[in-house]
Amino acid sequence: MSPAPPKWSYVYLLKSKTDSSIYIGCSSNLRKRLEEHRKGKSYSTKKMLPVELVYFEGYRTKEAAFEREKRLKYHGNALRCLKSRIGGAG
């Protein structure tokens, strides 16, 4: 019997279509989380609506995903480099 596949976690960037602000998040269920954002069920992005997914990265562990999210949120250079790589996203 083979072991269960790893549960992936995702770091994602949302961009507001009204003011171009960026939100950085992390989730193990990206589709569900995006739906929550789009329906205004997330306090953090409610005032940014409508939002669009502009980027995401997958990680094999939630610890790795949370570490990446933290780097993007609290170390400006990491986010600057990512924006440069994906074409500005904000």
C-alpha positions as YAML, in Angstrom:
chain: A
units: angstrom
residues:
- id: 1
  name: MET
  ca: [0.00, 0.00, 0.00]
- id: 2
  name: SER
  ca: [1.49, 3.34, -1.01]
- id: 3
  name: PRO
  ca: [1.48, 6.32, 1.36]
- id: 4
  name: ALA
  ca: [-1.05, 9.11, 0.89]
- id: 5
  name: PRO
  ca: [0.12, 11.90, -1.40]
- id: 6
  name: PRO
  ca: [1.23, 15.08, 0.33]
- id: 7
  name: LYS
  ca: [-1.40, 17.73, 0.98]
- id: 8
  name: TRP
  ca: [-0.27, 20.76, -0.97]
- id: 9
  name: SER
  ca: [-0.48, 24.28, 0.39]
- id: 10
  name: TYR
  ca: [-0.54, 27.43, -1.71]
- id: 11
  name: VAL
  ca: [0.67, 31.00, -1.42]
- id: 12
  name: TYR
  ca: [-1.34, 33.35, -3.61]
- id: 13
  name: LEU
  ca: [-1.60, 37.00, -4.62]
- id: 14
  name: LEU
  ca: [-4.90, 38.73, -5.22]
- id: 15
  name: LYS
  ca: [-5.18, 42.11, -6.87]
- id: 16
  name: SER
  ca: [-8.06, 44.51, -6.38]
- id: 17
  name: LYS
  ca: [-9.71, 45.51, -9.64]
- id: 18
  name: THR
  ca: [-10.70, 48.87, -8.13]
- id: 19
  name: ASP
  ca: [-7.51, 50.21, -6.55]
- id: 20
  name: SER
  ca: [-4.81, 47.70, -7.64]
- id: 21
  name: SER
  ca: [-3.90, 46.85, -4.04]
- id: 22
  name: ILE
  ca: [-2.34, 43.43, -3.43]
- id: 23
  name: TYR
  ca: [-3.32, 40.79, -0.88]
- id: 24
  name: ILE
  ca: [-1.00, 37.88, -0.03]
- id: 25
  name: GLY
  ca: [-2.54, 34.73, 1.42]
- id: 26
  name: CYS
  ca: [-1.91, 31.07, 2.13]
- id: 27
  name: SER
  ca: [-4.30, 28.11, 2.02]
- id: 28
  name: SER
  ca: [-4.40, 24.34, 1.67]
- id: 29
  name: ASN
  ca: [-7.64, 24.63, -0.35]
- id: 30
  name: LEU
  ca: [-7.02, 27.37, -2.90]
- id: 31
  name: ARG
  ca: [-10.32, 27.04, -4.78]
- id: 32
  name: LYS
  ca: [-12.41, 27.27, -1.61]
- id: 33
  name: ARG
  ca: [-10.38, 30.19, -0.28]
- id: 34
  name: LEU
  ca: [-10.65, 32.14, -3.55]
- id: 35
  name: GLU
  ca: [-14.41, 31.64, -3.53]
- id: 36
  name: GLU
  ca: [-14.56, 33.01, 0.03]
- id: 37
  name: HIS
  ca: [-12.58, 36.08, -1.08]
- id: 38
  name: ARG
  ca: [-14.78, 36.65, -4.13]
- id: 39
  name: LYS
  ca: [-17.99, 36.40, -2.07]
- id: 40
  name: GLY
  ca: [-16.73, 38.94, 0.47]
- id: 41
  name: LYS
  ca: [-16.45, 36.40, 3.28]
- id: 42
  name: SER
  ca: [-12.87, 37.41, 4.11]
- id: 43
  name: TYR
  ca: [-12.51, 40.49, 6.30]
- id: 44
  name: SER
  ca: [-9.05, 41.19, 4.87]
- id: 45
  name: THR
  ca: [-10.20, 41.52, 1.26]
- id: 46
  name: LYS
  ca: [-13.83, 42.61, 1.63]
- id: 47
  name: LYS
  ca: [-13.00, 46.26, 0.89]
- id: 48
  name: MET
  ca: [-10.85, 45.30, -2.11]
- id: 49
  name: LEU
  ca: [-13.65, 43.67, -4.12]
- id: 50
  name: PRO
  ca: [-13.71, 42.68, -6.84]
- id: 51
  name: VAL
  ca: [-10.39, 40.80, -6.73]
- id: 52
  name: GLU
  ca: [-8.56, 38.60, -9.19]
- id: 53
  name: LEU
  ca: [-5.96, 35.89, -8.66]
- id: 54
  name: VAL
  ca: [-2.74, 37.11, -10.25]
- id: 55
  name: TYR
  ca: [-0.27, 34.49, -9.00]
- id: 56
  name: PHE
  ca: [0.09, 31.36, -6.88]
- id: 57
  name: GLU
  ca: [2.80, 28.92, -5.81]
- id: 58
  name: GLY
  ca: [2.35, 25.34, -4.55]
- id: 59
  name: TYR
  ca: [4.29, 23.83, -1.63]
- id: 60
  name: ARG
  ca: [4.44, 20.26, -0.37]
- id: 61
  name: THR
  ca: [4.13, 21.35, 3.29]
- id: 62
  name: LYS
  ca: [2.08, 24.03, 4.97]
- id: 63
  name: GLU
  ca: [5.17, 25.11, 6.90]
- id: 64
  name: ALA
  ca: [7.01, 25.91, 3.66]
- id: 65
  name: ALA
  ca: [3.99, 27.81, 2.33]
- id: 66
  name: PHE
  ca: [3.59, 29.85, 5.52]
- id: 67
  name: GLU
  ca: [7.31, 30.67, 5.51]
- id: 68
  name: ARG
  ca: [7.05, 31.96, 1.92]
- id: 69
  name: GLU
  ca: [3.91, 33.97, 2.77]
- id: 70
  name: LYS
  ca: [5.74, 35.54, 5.70]
- id: 71
  name: ARG
  ca: [8.74, 36.46, 3.52]
- id: 72
  name: LEU
  ca: [6.46, 38.10, 0.95]
- id: 73
  name: LYS
  ca: [4.49, 40.04, 3.57]
- id: 74
  name: TYR
  ca: [7.30, 41.23, 5.79]
- id: 75
  name: HIS
  ca: [10.36, 41.48, 3.55]
- id: 76
  name: GLY
  ca: [9.66, 44.02, 0.82]
- id: 77
  name: ASN
  ca: [12.47, 42.81, -1.38]
- id: 78
  name: ALA
  ca: [10.89, 39.34, -1.76]
- id: 79
  name: LEU
  ca: [7.62, 40.86, -2.97]
- id: 80
  name: ARG
  ca: [9.45, 43.34, -5.22]
- id: 81
  name: CYS
  ca: [11.37, 40.49, -6.87]
- id: 82
  name: LEU
  ca: [8.20, 38.48, -7.36]
- id: 83
  name: LYS
  ca: [6.32, 41.44, -8.88]
- id: 84
  name: SER
  ca: [9.22, 42.00, -11.23]
- id: 85
  name: ARG
  ca: [9.19, 38.35, -12.26]
- id: 86
  name: ILE
  ca: [5.45, 38.21, -12.94]
- id: 87
  name: GLY
  ca: [5.15, 41.56, -14.65]
- id: 88
  name: GLY
  ca: [4.33, 44.07, -11.97]
- id: 89
  name: ALA
  ca: [1.04, 42.67, -10.54]
- id: 90
  name: GLY
  ca: [0.50, 45.94, -8.71]
...
